[in-house]
Amino acid sequence: MKGHSHRLVITLLCAILVQTAFAAQRTSPQPIVIFGGRHAVSPALRELASDRDVPASVSQSPEVSGETFTSGLNFDGIAAGINNGGDNPDVNGAVGATQFLQWQNANGGAFAVYDKTTGALTYGPYIAPRLWKSLGGPCADYVSIQNLVNYDKAAGVWVMVRHVYPPTTPNYLCFAVSQTSDATGKWNLYAYALSNDQIDYPKLGIWPDAYYMSFNLLAATAPHTYLGPMACAFDRNGMIAGGTPANPICFTPTTTLSTLLPSDLDGATAPPTGSPNYFVNLDVNSLDIWQFHVDFTTPASSTFTGPVNMAASPFNHACYRRAGVCIPQLGTNEPLSAWSDRLMNRLSYRNFGTYESILATHAVTSPQTSASSAVRWYEIRSPGSKPTIYQGSTYQPDNTSRWISSIAQDKDGDIAVGYSESSTTQYPAIAYTGRLSTDPLGTLETPENVISPACPSGQVCDQVFNTGWGSYTSMSIDPVDDCTFWYTNQYYIQQGSKIWNTRIASFKFSSCN
């Protein structure tokens, strides 16, 4: 298997096709079973000292409610600080029963816990390896590049994932699953030697039978040539139980297209019994959908089948190339990266009983304005039988560029999209928009709401001299009321390449109760 080897013992097993609807499609190579995971339990997070070199601000500012949205909290999250900012914070977060947990990736990564009622910083920030200290090994000794957090709504536990590159191969994936819904308690810790290749851009999806992840595989040495995607399933039930879970099962699909995303369950209704997890990737004027059936008892029965191609309205990638740089900003000629070659985090899934729905977004060139980037969004229905793009459109109401978006929907089917926006007359800002389920198909009609702080009068701020900016954000839905959206993203507080801050905001559609 090209570019793919492991220091640990790997067994290649035969794949069996089980879905007749996908039987005629191209099938990935045989499943790969990863052996030799490590396990430990952390001390209670509340007992750990915060890392002072990762400052956090919790100053709040109210947001004006519109006719459609009712605003909640709007406050600063983890801040970089002038001397230790690092590049590409790639901020993401999730909301749980009583807390909001936020990750940022710059300078090796840090996370913090906030009270979701008040926005107050509860614990942290913590440098990424601190939680894994009791596990030992690479997860405890090395900082990470990309970190993810999610909330398992059905089990009421938190899931955090990071990957590390020790000086010698293999690369490690580090999991942490909380023992309760309180993120400040104890965590079950796991480490897996995943690949000698460099793993990049990991993404996480919560599903009833597994925690599903996607990765891009890159050559270990410069220039880190792209080798292909990888999809893995991790034993959710075993991790929650806190024992030794079943071995992860991975596939390396036969496709040259990068950045698969696993579907991530929202809402209280589980997928239909036996439903696979759905992976989707961006194709040429279309989307591809794949089905991952995992069987931890009989790994040879695990399958990764597809793709089924779903035609979309024609589009051009913003900036026209992978991670292209073209987003303008006020006060400088330095443009920002659009990351238009891939679907954005998350691939949110919801089962409404009478139909299943998957949402996705990415960045395209605006067809109607002078903006260099617009948000393209989709709703996919019938993913398990006849996958179809049910609705979607390109959102670009003016000449402002919009990118690194994230999308979700509430229990009523109302959709919210958060993103960054910038132009030659505007500093980079954070905004969101949305649609009611009763709006005409394919429209995002509600007014924009900007949630990042305004630039003080007479002060030069929010200029970015770092083209990387960030490659993903996250929109999550509150598991308690299933109505309130929580969005987190980054902004810059003054002139400079590493003087960023993060923002966390909550809001809901006024009609959702």
One Martini backbone bead per residue (centre of mass of N, CA, C, O) as a GRO file, in nm:
protein
  513
    1MET     BB    1   0.092   0.038   0.027
    2LYS     BB    2   0.123   0.351  -0.041
    3GLY     BB    3   0.307   0.501   0.213
    4HIS     BB    4   0.218   0.246   0.413
    5SER     BB    5   0.341   0.205   0.744
    6HIS     BB    6   0.428   0.000   1.039
    7ARG     BB    7   0.561  -0.079   1.346
    8LEU     BB    8   0.329  -0.221   1.397
    9VAL     BB    9   0.117  -0.463   1.382
   10ILE     BB   10  -0.037  -0.564   1.068
   11THR     BB   11  -0.358  -0.658   0.946
   12LEU     BB   12  -0.483  -0.797   0.656
   13LEU     BB   13  -0.819  -0.793   0.548
   14CYS     BB   14  -1.110  -0.891   0.432
   15ALA     BB   15  -1.361  -0.767   0.232
   16ILE     BB   16  -1.723  -0.707   0.270
   17LEU     BB   17  -2.010  -0.675   0.104
   18VAL     BB   18  -2.340  -0.525   0.234
   19GLN     BB   19  -2.430  -0.303   0.015
   20THR     BB   20  -2.623  -0.295  -0.262
   21ALA     BB   21  -2.628   0.015  -0.333
   22PHE     BB   22  -2.284  -0.001  -0.333
   23ALA     BB   23  -2.171  -0.247  -0.504
   24ALA     BB   24  -2.103  -0.086  -0.785
   25GLN     BB   25  -1.888   0.051  -0.642
   26ARG     BB   26  -1.608   0.161  -0.536
   27THR     BB   27  -1.356  -0.004  -0.343
   28SER     BB   28  -1.168  -0.024  -0.095
   29PRO     BB   29  -0.941  -0.141   0.064
   30GLN     BB   30  -0.850  -0.323   0.304
   31PRO     BB   31  -0.859  -0.361   0.622
   32ILE     BB   32  -0.704  -0.196   0.905
   33VAL     BB   33  -0.542  -0.310   1.195
   34ILE     BB   34  -0.479  -0.155   1.507
   35PHE     BB   35  -0.224  -0.218   1.728
   36GLY     BB   36  -0.127  -0.119   2.062
   37GLY     BB   37  -0.281   0.037   2.267
   38ARG     BB   38  -0.311   0.288   2.507
   39HIS     BB   39  -0.395   0.315   2.872
   40ALA     BB   40  -0.562   0.564   3.084
   41VAL     BB   41  -0.607   0.782   3.375
   42SER     BB   42  -0.693   1.082   3.471
   43PRO     BB   43  -0.700   1.333   3.643
   44ALA     BB   44  -0.864   1.581   3.745
   45LEU     BB   45  -0.878   1.872   3.583
   46ARG     BB   46  -0.927   2.057   3.842
   47GLU     BB   47  -0.627   1.971   3.960
   48LEU     BB   48  -0.501   2.141   3.745
   49ALA     BB   49  -0.288   2.365   3.637
   50SER     BB   50  -0.263   2.635   3.477
   51ASP     BB   51  -0.142   2.799   3.182
   52ARG     BB   52  -0.008   3.115   3.179
   53ASP     BB   53   0.106   3.119   2.870
   54VAL     BB   54  -0.227   3.099   2.817
   55PRO     BB   55  -0.426   3.332   2.780
   56ALA     BB   56  -0.750   3.458   2.900
   57SER     BB   57  -1.065   3.592   2.793
   58VAL     BB   58  -1.406   3.700   2.946
   59SER     BB   59  -1.515   3.927   2.804
   60GLN     BB   60  -1.825   4.083   2.755
   61SER     BB   61  -2.069   4.125   2.480
   62PRO     BB   62  -2.341   4.226   2.350
   63GLU     BB   63  -2.607   4.130   2.131
   64VAL     BB   64  -2.810   4.212   1.879
   65SER     BB   65  -3.124   4.140   1.812
   66GLY     BB   66  -3.320   3.998   1.586
   67GLU     BB   67  -3.603   3.878   1.435
   68THR     BB   68  -3.484   3.575   1.414
   69PHE     BB   69  -3.276   3.613   1.637
   70THR     BB   70  -3.144   3.497   1.952
   71SER     BB   71  -2.928   3.603   2.178
   72GLY     BB   72  -2.654   3.537   2.379
   73LEU     BB   73  -2.349   3.486   2.397
   74ASN     BB   74  -2.035   3.709   2.389
   75PHE     BB   75  -1.697   3.592   2.397
   76ASP     BB   76  -1.386   3.541   2.499
   77GLY     BB   77  -1.131   3.330   2.460
   78ILE     BB   78  -0.856   3.221   2.367
   79ALA     BB   79  -0.542   3.376   2.385
   80ALA     BB   80  -0.227   3.439   2.263
   81GLY     BB   81  -0.056   3.669   2.273
   82ILE     BB   82   0.234   3.826   2.175
   83ASN     BB   83   0.474   3.592   2.240
   84ASN     BB   84   0.267   3.306   2.194
   85GLY     BB   85   0.080   3.259   1.944
   86GLY     BB   86   0.108   3.163   1.669
   87ASP     BB   87  -0.019   2.976   1.412
   88ASN     BB   88  -0.310   2.869   1.325
   89PRO     BB   89  -0.555   2.810   1.550
   90ASP     BB   90  -0.801   2.645   1.468
   91VAL     BB   91  -1.072   2.690   1.596
   92ASN     BB   92  -1.259   2.489   1.837
   93GLY     BB   93  -1.586   2.347   1.950
   94ALA     BB   94  -1.817   2.259   2.229
   95VAL     BB   95  -2.135   2.163   2.356
   96GLY     BB   96  -2.290   2.087   2.660
   97ALA     BB   97  -2.472   2.068   2.939
   98THR     BB   98  -2.272   2.317   3.100
   99GLN     BB   99  -2.048   2.346   2.868
  100PHE     BB  100  -1.756   2.493   2.707
  101LEU     BB  101  -1.520   2.360   2.469
  102GLN     BB  102  -1.187   2.475   2.379
  103TRP     BB  103  -0.978   2.493   2.091
  104GLN     BB  104  -0.631   2.551   2.002
  105ASN     BB  105  -0.334   2.513   1.778
  106ALA     BB  106  -0.133   2.702   1.860
  107ASN     BB  107   0.164   2.625   1.996
  108GLY     BB  108   0.044   2.309   2.034
  109GLY     BB  109  -0.194   2.384   2.205
  110ALA     BB  110  -0.520   2.462   2.363
  111PHE     BB  111  -0.749   2.448   2.650
  112ALA     BB  112  -1.098   2.525   2.761
  113VAL     BB  113  -1.339   2.599   3.023
  114TYR     BB  114  -1.691   2.690   3.010
  115ASP     BB  115  -1.966   2.852   3.111
  116LYS     BB  116  -2.278   2.846   2.945
  117THR     BB  117  -2.432   3.072   3.115
  118THR     BB  118  -2.179   3.303   3.153
  119GLY     BB  119  -1.872   3.251   3.020
  120ALA     BB  120  -1.694   3.153   3.229
  121LEU     BB  121  -1.394   3.061   3.336
  122THR     BB  122  -1.325   2.751   3.482
  123TYR     BB  123  -1.081   2.608   3.311
  124GLY     BB  124  -0.777   2.726   3.246
  125PRO     BB  125  -0.556   2.697   3.037
  126TYR     BB  126  -0.420   2.413   2.847
  127ILE     BB  127  -0.179   2.236   2.753
  128ALA     BB  128  -0.220   1.963   2.565
  129PRO     BB  129  -0.040   1.732   2.726
  130ARG     BB  130  -0.149   1.742   3.022
  131LEU     BB  131  -0.386   1.525   3.011
  132TRP     BB  132  -0.158   1.281   2.919
  133LYS     BB  133   0.054   1.222   3.150
  134SER     BB  134  -0.051   0.937   3.266
  135LEU     BB  135   0.018   0.782   2.994
  136GLY     BB  136   0.246   0.860   2.839
  137GLY     BB  137   0.451   0.919   2.603
  138PRO     BB  138   0.391   1.109   2.327
  139CYS     BB  139   0.124   1.242   2.442
  140ALA     BB  140   0.296   1.363   2.697
  141ASP     BB  141   0.565   1.495   2.534
  142TYR     BB  142   0.395   1.627   2.291
  143VAL     BB  143   0.296   1.839   2.081
  144SER     BB  144   0.049   1.968   1.867
  145ILE     BB  145  -0.128   2.067   1.569
  146GLN     BB  146  -0.415   1.911   1.582
  147ASN     BB  147  -0.736   1.983   1.736
  148LEU     BB  148  -1.022   1.815   1.899
  149VAL     BB  149  -1.379   1.867   1.974
  150ASN     BB  150  -1.649   1.682   2.135
  151TYR     BB  151  -2.000   1.582   2.190
  152ASP     BB  152  -2.158   1.308   2.336
  153LYS     BB  153  -2.493   1.308   2.361
  154ALA     BB  154  -2.581   1.014   2.436
  155ALA     BB  155  -2.347   0.980   2.673
  156GLY     BB  156  -2.232   1.246   2.809
  157VAL     BB  157  -1.945   1.308   2.657
  158TRP     BB  158  -1.616   1.379   2.597
  159VAL     BB  159  -1.406   1.453   2.298
  160MET     BB  160  -1.051   1.424   2.247
  161VAL     BB  161  -0.815   1.515   1.978
  162ARG     BB  162  -0.471   1.426   1.890
  163HIS     BB  163  -0.157   1.483   1.715
  164VAL     BB  164   0.180   1.340   1.693
  165TYR     BB  165   0.546   1.412   1.630
  166PRO     BB  166   0.789   1.238   1.670
  167PRO     BB  167   1.118   1.206   1.586
  168THR     BB  168   1.004   0.918   1.555
  169THR     BB  169   0.853   0.676   1.429
  170PRO     BB  170   0.543   0.698   1.476
  171ASN     BB  171   0.243   0.837   1.466
  172TYR     BB  172   0.009   0.987   1.698
  173LEU     BB  173  -0.302   0.916   1.857
  174CYS     BB  174  -0.500   1.118   2.088
  175PHE     BB  175  -0.725   1.020   2.338
  176ALA     BB  176  -1.024   1.167   2.510
  177VAL     BB  177  -1.264   1.046   2.760
  178SER     BB  178  -1.499   1.127   2.953
  179GLN     BB  179  -1.675   1.012   3.245
  180THR     BB  180  -1.844   1.277   3.209
  181SER     BB  181  -2.006   1.590   3.157
  182ASP     BB  182  -1.756   1.683   3.319
  183ALA     BB  183  -1.461   1.826   3.209
  184THR     BB  184  -1.321   1.843   3.517
  185GLY     BB  185  -1.269   1.555   3.526
  186LYS     BB  186  -1.220   1.248   3.430
  187TRP     BB  187  -1.011   1.057   3.192
  188ASN     BB  188  -0.990   0.860   2.912
  189LEU     BB  189  -0.688   0.723   2.777
  190TYR     BB  190  -0.540   0.724   2.439
  191ALA     BB  191  -0.303   0.542   2.215
  192TYR     BB  192  -0.196   0.553   1.860
  193ALA     BB  193  -0.014   0.396   1.611
  194LEU     BB  194  -0.087   0.492   1.288
  195SER     BB  195   0.177   0.623   1.123
  196ASN     BB  196   0.458   0.700   0.923
  197ASP     BB  197   0.299   0.894   0.813
  198GLN     BB  198   0.163   1.192   0.770
  199ILE     BB  199  -0.089   1.341   0.956
  200ASP     BB  200  -0.375   1.533   0.835
  201TYR     BB  201  -0.659   1.685   0.895
  202PRO     BB  202  -0.840   1.599   1.125
  203LYS     BB  203  -1.163   1.430   1.173
  204LEU     BB  204  -1.479   1.420   1.367
  205GLY     BB  205  -1.727   1.154   1.439
  206ILE     BB  206  -2.034   1.086   1.583
  207TRP     BB  207  -2.145   0.749   1.664
  208PRO     BB  208  -2.296   0.472   1.790
  209ASP     BB  209  -2.042   0.258   1.702
  210ALA     BB  210  -1.838   0.516   1.666
  211TYR     BB  211  -1.535   0.684   1.613
  212TYR     BB  212  -1.487   0.894   1.344
  213MET     BB  213  -1.210   0.933   1.104
  214SER     BB  214  -1.010   1.172   0.923
  215PHE     BB  215  -0.734   1.178   0.678
  216ASN     BB  216  -0.426   1.300   0.564
  217LEU     BB  217  -0.168   1.169   0.369
  218LEU     BB  218   0.182   1.224   0.415
  219ALA     BB  219   0.486   1.259   0.360
  220ALA     BB  220   0.741   1.259   0.595
  221THR     BB  221   0.895   1.420   0.381
  222ALA     BB  222   1.005   1.661   0.212
  223PRO     BB  223   0.715   1.800   0.065
  224HIS     BB  224   0.469   1.630   0.155
  225THR     BB  225   0.323   1.432  -0.016
  226TYR     BB  226   0.033   1.332  -0.136
  227LEU     BB  227  -0.130   0.998  -0.074
  228GLY     BB  228  -0.408   1.019   0.083
  229PRO     BB  229  -0.674   0.893   0.240
  230MET     BB  230  -0.817   0.831   0.576
  231ALA     BB  231  -1.023   0.587   0.752
  232CYS     BB  232  -1.160   0.566   1.093
  233ALA     BB  233  -1.242   0.336   1.368
  234PHE     BB  234  -1.354   0.376   1.708
  235ASP     BB  235  -1.426   0.238   2.017
  236ARG     BB  236  -1.671   0.379   2.185
  237ASN     BB  237  -1.766   0.182   2.411
  238GLY     BB  238  -1.482   0.121   2.523
  239MET     BB  239  -1.403   0.414   2.597
  240ILE     BB  240  -1.637   0.473   2.790
  241ALA     BB  241  -1.578   0.229   2.987
  242GLY     BB  242  -1.237   0.227   3.026
  243GLY     BB  243  -1.098   0.016   2.889
  244THR     BB  244  -1.011  -0.206   2.639
  245PRO     BB  245  -1.042  -0.150   2.333
  246ALA     BB  246  -1.084  -0.201   2.033
  247ASN     BB  247  -0.943  -0.208   1.746
  248PRO     BB  248  -0.877  -0.016   1.505
  249ILE     BB  249  -1.029   0.073   1.183
  250CYS     BB  250  -0.895   0.104   0.848
  251PHE     BB  251  -0.884   0.313   0.548
  252THR     BB  252  -0.763   0.350   0.195
  253PRO     BB  253  -0.892   0.505  -0.038
  254THR     BB  254  -0.956   0.510  -0.392
  255THR     BB  255  -0.829   0.834  -0.408
  256THR     BB  256  -0.726   1.171  -0.505
  257LEU     BB  257  -0.908   1.286  -0.301
  258SER     BB  258  -0.938   1.501  -0.043
  259THR     BB  259  -1.093   1.527   0.248
  260LEU     BB  260  -1.262   1.366   0.436
  261LEU     BB  261  -1.587   1.346   0.602
  262PRO     BB  262  -1.748   1.275   0.890
  263SER     BB  263  -2.028   1.209   1.034
  264ASP     BB  264  -2.225   1.416   1.275
  265LEU     BB  265  -2.425   1.385   1.543
  266ASP     BB  266  -2.746   1.525   1.583
  267GLY     BB  267  -2.946   1.490   1.829
  268ALA     BB  268  -3.175   1.238   1.972
  269THR     BB  269  -3.179   1.086   1.698
  270ALA     BB  270  -3.088   0.814   1.568
  271PRO     BB  271  -2.992   0.630   1.346
  272PRO     BB  272  -3.059   0.381   1.181
  273THR     BB  273  -3.032   0.068   1.218
  274GLY     BB  274  -2.711  -0.001   1.089
  275SER     BB  275  -2.590   0.251   1.014
  276PRO     BB  276  -2.370   0.412   0.853
  277ASN     BB  277  -2.109   0.603   0.798
  278TYR     BB  278  -2.062   0.921   0.647
  279PHE     BB  279  -1.861   1.014   0.372
  280VAL     BB  280  -1.730   1.331   0.244
  281ASN     BB  281  -1.636   1.483  -0.075
  282LEU     BB  282  -1.476   1.690  -0.296
  283ASP     BB  283  -1.552   1.757  -0.626
  284VAL     BB  284  -1.636   1.805  -0.956
  285ASN     BB  285  -1.918   1.958  -0.931
  286SER     BB  286  -1.925   1.777  -0.657
  287LEU     BB  287  -2.019   1.496  -0.453
  288ASP     BB  288  -1.898   1.244  -0.229
  289ILE     BB  289  -2.021   0.924  -0.106
  290TRP     BB  290  -1.966   0.718   0.184
  291GLN     BB  291  -1.946   0.385   0.345
  292PHE     BB  292  -1.910   0.292   0.699
  293HIS     BB  293  -1.858  -0.038   0.814
  294VAL     BB  294  -1.825  -0.162   1.138
  295ASP     BB  295  -1.639  -0.458   1.287
  296PHE     BB  296  -1.496  -0.549   1.589
  297THR     BB  297  -1.543  -0.861   1.593
  298THR     BB  298  -1.527  -0.869   1.256
  299PRO     BB  299  -1.313  -0.702   1.069
  300ALA     BB  300  -1.365  -0.834   0.779
  301SER     BB  301  -1.666  -0.692   0.771
  302SER     BB  302  -1.551  -0.439   0.704
  303THR     BB  303  -1.658  -0.135   0.523
  304PHE     BB  304  -1.569   0.077   0.225
  305THR     BB  305  -1.800   0.249   0.025
  306GLY     BB  306  -1.750   0.375  -0.307
  307PRO     BB  307  -1.875   0.626  -0.479
  308VAL     BB  308  -2.136   0.862  -0.467
  309ASN     BB  309  -2.245   1.089  -0.702
  310MET     BB  310  -2.319   1.448  -0.659
  311ALA     BB  311  -2.456   1.687  -0.824
  312ALA     BB  312  -2.367   2.029  -0.876
  313SER     BB  313  -2.334   2.335  -0.896
  314PRO     BB  314  -2.125   2.513  -1.046
  315PHE     BB  315  -1.768   2.567  -0.961
  316ASN     BB  316  -1.509   2.762  -0.809
  317HIS     BB  317  -1.235   2.780  -0.651
  318ALA     BB  318  -1.107   2.957  -0.428
  319CYS     BB  319  -0.806   3.068  -0.574
  320TYR     BB  320  -0.776   2.791  -0.764
  321ARG     BB  321  -0.630   2.643  -0.512
  322ARG     BB  322  -0.465   2.494  -0.284
  323ALA     BB  323  -0.474   2.701  -0.031
  324GLY     BB  324  -0.531   2.962  -0.140
  325VAL     BB  325  -0.436   3.317  -0.191
  326CYS     BB  326  -0.709   3.595  -0.175
  327ILE     BB  327  -0.794   3.731   0.082
  328PRO     BB  328  -0.889   4.031   0.169
  329GLN     BB  329  -0.769   4.336   0.350
  330LEU     BB  330  -0.741   4.586   0.554
  331GLY     BB  331  -0.428   4.772   0.529
  332THR     BB  332  -0.330   4.537   0.322
  333ASN     BB  333  -0.172   4.311   0.077
  334GLU     BB  334  -0.228   4.068   0.256
  335PRO     BB  335  -0.343   3.766   0.206
  336LEU     BB  336  -0.568   3.490   0.243
  337SER     BB  337  -0.667   3.177   0.305
  338ALA     BB  338  -0.930   2.955   0.174
  339TRP     BB  339  -0.957   2.643   0.166
  340SER     BB  340  -1.113   2.524  -0.122
  341ASP     BB  341  -1.046   2.194  -0.146
  342ARG     BB  342  -1.262   2.163   0.099
  343LEU     BB  343  -1.446   2.061   0.338
  344MET     BB  344  -1.599   2.174   0.621
  345ASN     BB  345  -1.626   2.202   0.945
  346ARG     BB  346  -1.894   2.009   0.963
  347LEU     BB  347  -2.069   1.689   0.915
  348SER     BB  348  -2.388   1.727   0.964
  349TYR     BB  349  -2.627   1.514   1.134
  350ARG     BB  350  -2.989   1.427   1.086
  351ASN     BB  351  -3.279   1.268   1.234
  352PHE     BB  352  -3.634   1.318   1.148
  353GLY     BB  353  -3.755   1.018   1.060
  354THR     BB  354  -3.854   1.090   0.752
  355TYR     BB  355  -3.549   1.200   0.742
  356GLU     BB  356  -3.220   1.257   0.623
  357SER     BB  357  -2.944   1.489   0.717
  358ILE     BB  358  -2.678   1.669   0.541
  359LEU     BB  359  -2.415   1.904   0.601
  360ALA     BB  360  -2.232   2.144   0.384
  361THR     BB  361  -1.912   2.323   0.318
  362HIS     BB  362  -1.754   2.583   0.103
  363ALA     BB  363  -1.524   2.750  -0.109
  364VAL     BB  364  -1.596   3.005  -0.354
  365THR     BB  365  -1.637   3.177  -0.631
  366SER     BB  366  -1.789   3.453  -0.705
  367PRO     BB  367  -2.042   3.503  -0.960
  368GLN     BB  368  -2.152   3.827  -0.883
  369THR     BB  369  -1.893   3.940  -0.749
  370SER     BB  370  -1.573   4.071  -0.627
  371ALA     BB  371  -1.540   3.846  -0.456
  372SER     BB  372  -1.312   3.578  -0.374
  373SER     BB  373  -1.530   3.461  -0.156
  374ALA     BB  374  -1.769   3.197  -0.091
  375VAL     BB  375  -2.053   3.030   0.037
  376ARG     BB  376  -2.108   2.688   0.011
  377TRP     BB  377  -2.416   2.495   0.038
  378TYR     BB  378  -2.561   2.181   0.178
  379GLU     BB  379  -2.828   1.934   0.136
  380ILE     BB  380  -2.849   1.597   0.227
  381ARG     BB  381  -3.037   1.315   0.116
  382SER     BB  382  -3.060   0.985   0.138
  383PRO     BB  383  -2.770   0.840   0.210
  384GLY     BB  384  -2.856   0.514   0.220
  385SER     BB  385  -2.988   0.507  -0.087
  386LYS     BB  386  -3.035   0.817  -0.247
  387PRO     BB  387  -2.820   1.039  -0.289
  388THR     BB  388  -2.903   1.397  -0.242
  389ILE     BB  389  -2.921   1.724  -0.341
  390TYR     BB  390  -3.173   1.913  -0.211
  391GLN     BB  391  -2.996   2.172  -0.126
  392GLY     BB  392  -2.854   2.500  -0.227
  393SER     BB  393  -2.584   2.757  -0.222
  394THR     BB  394  -2.457   3.085  -0.276
  395TYR     BB  395  -2.317   3.306  -0.038
  396GLN     BB  396  -2.336   3.662  -0.169
  397PRO     BB  397  -2.450   3.982  -0.091
  398ASP     BB  398  -2.149   4.095  -0.147
  399ASN     BB  399  -1.797   4.205  -0.153
  400THR     BB  400  -1.752   4.010   0.067
  401SER     BB  401  -1.553   3.776   0.205
  402ARG     BB  402  -1.616   3.416   0.254
  403TRP     BB  403  -1.498   3.175   0.510
  404ILE     BB  404  -1.452   2.922   0.711
  405SER     BB  405  -1.702   2.731   0.755
  406SER     BB  406  -2.007   2.643   0.952
  407ILE     BB  407  -2.264   2.382   1.004
  408ALA     BB  408  -2.615   2.367   1.121
  409GLN     BB  409  -2.907   2.215   1.294
  410ASP     BB  410  -3.204   2.206   1.429
  411LYS     BB  411  -3.498   2.045   1.529
  412ASP     BB  412  -3.657   2.224   1.290
  413GLY     BB  413  -3.437   2.276   1.042
  414ASP     BB  414  -3.267   2.503   1.108
  415ILE     BB  415  -3.006   2.710   0.968
  416ALA     BB  416  -2.651   2.760   1.043
  417VAL     BB  417  -2.383   2.998   0.947
  418GLY     BB  418  -2.040   3.020   0.994
  419TYR     BB  419  -1.777   3.287   0.955
  420SER     BB  420  -1.551   3.454   0.770
  421GLU     BB  421  -1.475   3.811   0.704
  422SER     BB  422  -1.352   4.012   0.416
  423SER     BB  423  -1.187   4.323   0.296
  424THR     BB  424  -1.066   4.627   0.172
  425THR     BB  425  -1.291   4.763   0.399
  426GLN     BB  426  -1.228   4.509   0.601
  427TYR     BB  427  -1.181   4.344   0.870
  428PRO     BB  428  -1.157   4.060   1.009
  429ALA     BB  429  -1.450   3.862   1.075
  430ILE     BB  430  -1.742   3.749   1.253
  431ALA     BB  431  -2.015   3.543   1.122
  432TYR     BB  432  -2.378   3.499   1.064
  433THR     BB  433  -2.636   3.283   0.932
  434GLY     BB  434  -2.969   3.184   0.785
  435ARG     BB  435  -3.255   2.947   0.810
  436LEU     BB  436  -3.563   2.853   0.773
  437SER     BB  437  -3.755   2.576   0.701
  438THR     BB  438  -3.974   2.779   0.547
  439ASP     BB  439  -3.795   2.861   0.345
  440PRO     BB  440  -3.679   2.878   0.057
  441LEU     BB  441  -3.508   2.694  -0.129
  442GLY     BB  442  -3.166   2.785  -0.124
  443THR     BB  443  -3.175   2.988   0.126
  444LEU     BB  444  -3.018   3.285   0.285
  445GLU     BB  445  -3.208   3.545   0.449
  446THR     BB  446  -3.086   3.634   0.690
  447PRO     BB  447  -2.923   3.844   0.861
  448GLU     BB  448  -2.635   3.945   0.952
  449ASN     BB  449  -2.401   3.854   1.227
  450VAL     BB  450  -2.168   4.020   1.417
  451ILE     BB  451  -1.932   3.889   1.680
  452SER     BB  452  -1.700   4.064   1.659
  453PRO     BB  453  -1.525   4.309   1.758
  454ALA     BB  454  -1.480   4.626   1.724
  455CYS     BB  455  -1.290   4.871   1.604
  456PRO     BB  456  -1.138   5.109   1.742
  457SER     BB  457  -1.118   5.427   1.723
  458GLY     BB  458  -0.809   5.493   1.556
  459GLN     BB  459  -0.737   5.183   1.534
  460VAL     BB  460  -0.512   4.940   1.438
  461CYS     BB  461  -0.678   4.638   1.343
  462ASP     BB  462  -0.696   4.304   1.227
  463GLN     BB  463  -0.432   4.259   1.105
  464VAL     BB  464  -0.280   4.021   0.873
  465PHE     BB  465   0.060   3.859   0.847
  466ASN     BB  466  -0.092   3.565   0.792
  467THR     BB  467  -0.200   3.354   0.550
  468GLY     BB  468  -0.318   3.108   0.711
  469TRP     BB  469  -0.496   3.184   0.965
  470GLY     BB  470  -0.725   2.933   0.895
  471SER     BB  471  -0.905   2.599   0.839
  472TYR     BB  472  -1.114   2.605   1.096
  473THR     BB  473  -1.433   2.563   1.250
  474SER     BB  474  -1.736   2.579   1.480
  475MET     BB  475  -2.067   2.433   1.480
  476SER     BB  476  -2.296   2.392   1.748
  477ILE     BB  477  -2.539   2.202   1.943
  478ASP     BB  478  -2.749   2.201   2.195
  479PRO     BB  479  -2.842   1.918   2.393
  480VAL     BB  480  -3.084   2.039   2.560
  481ASP     BB  481  -3.267   2.220   2.339
  482ASP     BB  482  -3.188   2.194   2.024
  483CYS     BB  483  -3.141   2.528   1.938
  484THR     BB  484  -2.860   2.619   2.027
  485PHE     BB  485  -2.598   2.794   1.900
  486TRP     BB  486  -2.233   2.738   1.866
  487TYR     BB  487  -1.966   2.972   1.796
  488THR     BB  488  -1.619   2.943   1.675
  489ASN     BB  489  -1.346   3.181   1.637
  490GLN     BB  490  -1.134   3.424   1.485
  491TYR     BB  491  -0.930   3.716   1.572
  492TYR     BB  492  -0.784   4.043   1.551
  493ILE     BB  493  -0.654   4.299   1.785
  494GLN     BB  494  -0.387   4.365   1.615
  495GLN     BB  495  -0.112   4.442   1.472
  496GLY     BB  496  -0.018   4.132   1.333
  497SER     BB  497   0.055   3.777   1.310
  498LYS     BB  498   0.005   3.681   1.651
  499ILE     BB  499  -0.262   3.874   1.755
  500TRP     BB  500  -0.492   3.682   1.865
  501ASN     BB  501  -0.834   3.581   1.900
  502THR     BB  502  -1.127   3.451   2.049
  503ARG     BB  503  -1.470   3.341   1.984
  504ILE     BB  504  -1.792   3.314   2.162
  505ALA     BB  505  -2.125   3.217   2.045
  506SER     BB  506  -2.480   3.250   2.101
  507PHE     BB  507  -2.783   3.119   1.934
  508LYS     BB  508  -3.126   3.156   1.804
  509PHE     BB  509  -3.423   3.080   1.696
  510SER     BB  510  -3.715   3.224   1.798
  511SER     BB  511  -3.902   2.962   1.712
  512CYS     BB  512  -3.728   2.786   1.898
  513ASN     BB  513  -3.839   2.542   2.181
   0.00000   0.00000   0.00000
